[in-house]
């Protein structure tokens, strides 16, 4: 069975309208029927305006209890909403970081965030690796964008910001934004933005760049890249300005209008995030960040693409090799345990033998002592016997002696 | 598993997790998302692999050229019927075509020699092998650690050409479709439809569909849509299955119009005339409306079937398949993970048991030692006691002896005394007598 694989691809011209120019429409109509999914992670200190900004961006009141400053640690709170605009269904998940920046020791603050992102990747990977899987049906919870809220100090980034963003930049698309931008004046803001960007660059933090490879949007994306980080103001209250009612914040000295581009960059953020680059954010998450996670995870588990001879593995070979290795590993562990036991037994046997020997020695010693004592007793007995014998002899001698004189007397008297 | 079942799942939308319904109070802008998707897809370009199968001379090459309005098959690149082979070959040719800014990489796979031999047993084997190989390639590239752009060379659609005998399906037709309907989207076509009258064609179609149902062959099915109009059209198409087509490479003038057609002495059979044949329906369905769906069904149904069968074989290598039937959702890795956990539990148990036996034995030994110690101690005590008793006895004897000695000595002394006294008295007497 041959197949002409090295044939060149011919460029042919068409003699009329075939109709495959409807392919993008077919694709789009499919995805509209399926619905879209978008997941936003908001990282920022308590009270910095995350919830308000989300409400403002999506023109709706997502319910949020205000968080307290006394959380023990950072925890993530995801909430999913079904939104619809004309015929487009969007399943939006907003993940809030509760308690971020509130603890005295913030060394581990980034960990729950990284763990959450990794868990979503892991879930997707597990689904992808299943034998019977349904990826087209899968609710994608991977984070497509991380909005990092920078406090409007006007000076520079906090070390917590740098540390956190550095830990996140290889896992998620980051767009840094300056929150509560209505507390900074224009000139301060300009300096602040420059300082932030230079700090990010000098610390090697990779933030999301709006793509400039598509001619339709490259110009606007390029110009927006220059306005990062976006200085935003959020508000759900409406104020009457002139003869219009706009969303704004009312101060004694004036009204800060959210959608006024000379007041803040809210419109730019909305444009970039939602209207122009939403699909690119999803694509980058899948094609770059997820692939990186997947690659690291598989390498960790010992998978390789080629064997030492540079022959590519087929999936079957890979799994079989892995399985053999795995079974060998289990076998080895079993052996090890048995060996350990054998050693233990030997050791203990030696110990006990030692004890036995000691016991015997002790009793040998006692026996010897006993023998000694016995001998002594024997000696003493002998002594006594000798004495008794000696005495008896004496007695006998004496008696023999004493009986004679009495006989003489008797004889005399007669 | 028809594609309509697949889409029923899709319509449920994103895995079934219901979020809160929220109404927006103003224009947000994500309605622009479809446009973003559109742009990106145009930039990426499209691919499509079409397989054509049928005996020689059924007009396959002509039909392809007519469908795509281009000389895919030409004297330099002859069609399958002109490439006579001894055995069935599976060959592909790729062309790049552009229309309205959309780039399509079209791969046409044909099977010269199919059905042409005297003995056609297993002539479908090279075809199924080819399809499986493409699935295998995709599976391997999808499973690599370093994944790059994965070219999709899987077969998205198979046009099967039925000879216009007018009677019914041949055994080869049935056998082939049965072998392939679960690997690829099969669209059966009646070739050279201009050899039958409309009534004959109608009859033929009925017969074919009857036989297809009898043999439970699953040909490509159109997905359900919510759109009423679309559904109406789909129902009309379904009534005319299988599509009877005519192809032509020549353009003829009919009533002032230039059309593709076949010139006969009795008239012109127009390719694009809906009354003459179903070519337009085929083209619209295959290219203009359902090309994407054909790709999706290949990806979500046929490929997934292949993949799960392949992976199940790898995972449960040597393990009894029956007890694992309900566990096919696990990946081989998860399976290994579970085996590892089981093994750890088993080892723990084994360790515990060994520990128990060990402890017991040690206890026994120690007990024996202790007993022996106690025994020895007792004996030693006993001996000591004996000795002490002997000592005591000796002491007593000595005491008695000494007492005896003392008594005797005292007695002796008294005797002595007495003797002395007696002697003194005698001496005294003696002395007296002398006087």
Contacts between the chains, C-beta under 8 A, distances in Angstrom:
chain1	res1	chain2	res2	distance
A	1	B	88	7.9
A	1	B	89	6.4
A	1	B	90	5.7
A	1	B	126	4.4
A	1	B	129	6.2
A	1	B	130	6.8
A	2	B	89	5.7
A	2	B	90	7.8
A	2	B	91	6.8
A	3	B	90	5.9
A	3	B	91	5.8
A	3	B	92	5.6
A	3	B	130	7.0
A	4	B	91	5.3
A	4	B	92	6.2
A	4	B	93	6.7
A	5	B	92	7.7
A	7	B	92	7.7
A	7	B	93	6.1
A	7	B	94	6.6
A	9	B	94	4.4
A	9	B	95	6.6
A	9	B	96	5.3
A	9	B	105	6.8
A	10	B	77	7.9
A	10	B	93	7.7
A	10	B	94	7.3
A	10	B	95	4.9
A	10	B	96	7.0
A	11	B	95	7.4
A	11	B	96	4.9
A	11	B	97	7.9
A	12	B	70	4.5
A	12	B	71	6.9
A	12	B	72	6.8
A	12	B	95	4.9
A	12	B	96	7.2
A	12	B	97	5.6
A	13	B	70	6.8
A	13	B	97	7.9
A	14	B	68	7.1
A	14	B	69	5.0
A	14	B	70	5.3
A	14	B	97	6.0
A	14	B	98	7.9
A	14	B	99	6.1
A	15	B	69	4.4
A	15	B	70	6.3
A	16	B	69	4.4
A	17	B	69	7.6
A	17	B	99	7.2
A	18	B	67	7.5
A	18	B	68	5.5
A	18	B	69	5.2
A	18	B	70	8.0
A	18	B	97	7.4
A	18	B	99	6.0
A	18	B	283	7.7
A	18	B	287	6.1
A	19	B	99	7.8
A	19	B	283	6.9
A	19	B	284	7.1
A	19	B	287	4.9
A	19	B	288	3.9
A	20	B	46	7.4
A	20	B	48	7.9
A	20	B	97	7.6
A	20	B	99	6.0
A	20	B	102	6.4
A	20	B	104	5.2
A	20	B	287	5.1
A	20	B	288	7.4
A	20	B	291	6.5
A	21	B	99	4.4
A	21	B	100	3.3
A	21	B	101	7.2
A	21	B	102	4.6
A	22	B	287	7.9
A	22	B	288	5.2
A	22	B	289	7.4
A	23	B	41	7.6
A	23	B	46	5.1
A	23	B	102	5.8
A	23	B	104	7.0
A	23	B	291	6.0
A	23	B	292	6.4
A	24	B	38	4.9
A	24	B	41	4.8
A	24	B	42	5.3
A	24	B	102	6.4
A	25	B	38	7.5
A	26	B	289	6.9
A	26	B	290	7.7
A	26	B	291	6.3
A	26	B	292	3.7
A	26	B	293	7.4
A	27	B	37	7.0
A	27	B	38	7.7
A	27	B	41	5.2
A	27	B	292	5.2
A	28	B	34	4.8
A	28	B	37	5.4
A	28	B	38	5.2
A	28	B	41	7.5
A	30	B	292	5.8
A	30	B	293	7.4
A	30	B	296	6.8
A	31	B	34	7.1
A	31	B	37	5.7
A	32	B	34	5.6
A	33	B	7	7.8
A	33	B	10	6.8
A	33	B	11	6.6
A	33	B	225	7.9
A	33	B	226	8.0
A	34	B	10	5.1
A	34	B	11	7.9
A	34	B	13	6.6
A	34	B	14	7.2
A	35	B	13	4.4
A	35	B	14	5.5
A	36	B	30	7.5
A	36	B	33	5.6
A	37	B	14	5.6
A	38	B	30	7.5
A	57	B	28	7.2
A	58	B	22	7.8
A	58	B	24	6.5
A	58	B	28	5.4
A	59	B	24	4.8
A	59	B	25	4.9
A	59	B	26	4.0
A	59	B	27	7.5
A	59	B	28	5.5
A	60	B	22	4.9
A	60	B	23	6.8
A	60	B	24	5.3
A	60	B	25	6.2
A	62	B	22	7.1
A	79	B	19	7.8
A	79	B	20	7.6
A	80	B	17	6.4
A	80	B	18	7.9
A	80	B	19	3.4
A	80	B	20	7.1
A	81	B	19	4.6
A	81	B	20	5.0
A	81	B	21	7.6
A	81	B	22	4.7
A	82	B	18	7.0
A	82	B	19	4.5
A	82	B	20	6.7
A	82	B	21	5.0
A	82	B	22	6.8
A	83	B	22	5.5
A	83	B	24	6.1
A	83	B	28	7.6
A	83	B	30	7.4
A	84	B	24	7.8
A	85	B	24	6.3
A	85	B	27	7.4
A	85	B	28	6.0
A	85	B	29	7.7
A	85	B	30	5.8
A	85	B	31	4.2
A	86	B	31	4.6
A	87	B	31	7.7
A	88	B	30	6.2
A	88	B	31	4.8
A	88	B	33	5.8
A	88	B	34	6.4
A	89	B	13	6.8
A	90	B	30	5.3
A	90	B	33	7.4
A	91	B	13	7.4
A	91	B	14	5.3
A	91	B	17	7.7
A	91	B	19	5.6
A	92	B	19	7.2
A	93	B	19	7.3
A	126	B	331	7.0
A	126	B	334	7.1
A	129	B	331	3.5
A	129	B	332	7.7
A	129	B	333	5.7
A	129	B	334	7.2
A	130	B	329	5.4
A	130	B	330	6.5
A	130	B	331	4.9
A	130	B	334	7.4
A	131	B	307	7.8
A	131	B	308	5.0
A	131	B	311	4.6
A	131	B	312	5.6
A	131	B	315	6.7
A	131	B	328	5.0
A	131	B	329	6.5
A	131	B	330	6.3
A	131	B	331	6.0
A	131	B	332	7.3
A	132	B	304	7.8
A	132	B	308	5.1
A	132	B	328	4.8
A	132	B	329	5.1
A	133	B	304	7.1
A	133	B	308	7.9
A	133	B	329	7.8
A	134	B	9	6.8
A	136	B	6	7.8
A	136	B	9	7.6
A	136	B	10	6.2
A	136	B	296	7.7
A	136	B	299	8.0
A	136	B	300	5.3
A	137	B	9	5.0
A	137	B	10	6.6
A	137	B	12	7.2
A	137	B	14	7.5
A	137	B	15	5.6
A	137	B	16	7.9
A	138	B	14	7.7
A	138	B	15	5.3
A	139	B	14	4.8
A	139	B	15	3.1
A	139	B	16	7.2
A	139	B	17	4.8
A	140	B	14	7.4
A	213	B	43	8.0
A	214	B	39	6.1
A	214	B	40	7.6
A	214	B	43	6.1
A	216	B	39	5.8
A	217	B	39	7.8
A	270	B	28	7.7
A	270	B	29	6.5
A	271	B	29	7.6
A	274	B	28	6.2
A	274	B	29	4.6
A	274	B	30	5.3
A	274	B	32	7.5
A	275	B	29	3.9
A	275	B	30	7.6
A	275	B	32	4.9
A	276	B	32	7.6
A	276	B	36	7.2
A	277	B	36	7.5
A	278	B	30	6.3
A	278	B	32	7.8
A	278	B	33	5.6
A	278	B	36	6.2
A	279	B	33	6.2
A	279	B	36	3.7
A	279	B	37	5.4
A	279	B	40	5.8
A	280	B	36	7.2
A	280	B	40	7.4
A	283	B	40	6.9
A	291	B	147	6.2
A	294	B	145	7.9
A	294	B	147	7.8
A	295	B	145	5.5
A	295	B	146	6.3
A	298	B	145	4.7
A	299	B	145	6.1
A	301	B	333	7.0
A	303	B	145	5.4
A	304	B	145	6.7
A	305	B	144	5.2
A	305	B	145	5.0
A	305	B	146	5.8
A	312	B	140	7.6
A	314	B	136	7.4
A	314	B	140	5.3
A	315	B	139	5.5
A	315	B	140	5.2
A	315	B	143	4.3
A	315	B	310	7.5
A	315	B	311	7.9
A	315	B	314	7.6
A	316	B	310	7.1
A	316	B	314	5.5
A	318	B	143	7.2
A	319	B	311	7.7
A	319	B	314	4.6
A	319	B	315	7.3
A	319	B	332	5.1
A	320	B	314	6.6
A	320	B	317	7.2
A	322	B	332	7.9
A	322	B	333	8.0
A	322	B	336	7.1
A	323	B	314	7.9
A	323	B	317	7.1
A	323	B	332	7.5
A	323	B	336	6.6
A	326	B	336	5.3
A	326	B	339	7.6
A	326	B	340	7.2
A	330	B	339	7.8
A	330	B	340	7.1
A	330	B	343	5.0
A	333	B	343	7.7
A	333	B	347	6.7
A	334	B	347	6.5
A	334	B	350	7.9
A	337	B	347	6.2
A	337	B	350	7.2
A	337	B	351	6.2
A	341	B	354	5.2
A	341	B	358	7.0
A	344	B	358	6.8
A	345	B	358	6.5
A	348	B	358	7.6
A	348	B	362	5.8
A	352	B	362	7.4
A	352	B	365	5.1
A	352	B	366	7.2
A	352	B	369	7.0
A	355	B	369	6.1
A	356	B	369	6.1
A	359	B	369	6.6
A	359	B	372	6.9
A	359	B	373	5.7
A	359	B	376	7.4
A	363	B	376	4.8
A	363	B	380	7.0
A	366	B	380	5.3
A	367	B	380	7.9
A	370	B	380	7.1
A	370	B	383	5.5
A	370	B	384	7.1
A	370	B	387	7.0
A	373	B	387	5.5
A	374	B	387	6.3
A	377	B	387	6.3
A	377	B	390	5.4
A	377	B	391	6.0
A	377	B	394	6.6
A	380	B	394	5.9
A	381	B	394	5.8
A	384	B	394	6.5
A	384	B	397	6.3
A	384	B	398	5.5
A	384	B	401	6.7
A	387	B	401	7.0
A	388	B	401	5.7
A	391	B	401	7.3
A	391	B	404	7.9
A	391	B	405	5.7
A	391	B	408	7.9
A	395	B	408	6.3
A	398	B	412	6.3
A	402	B	415	6.2
A	402	B	419	7.6
A	405	B	419	7.1
A	409	B	426	7.9
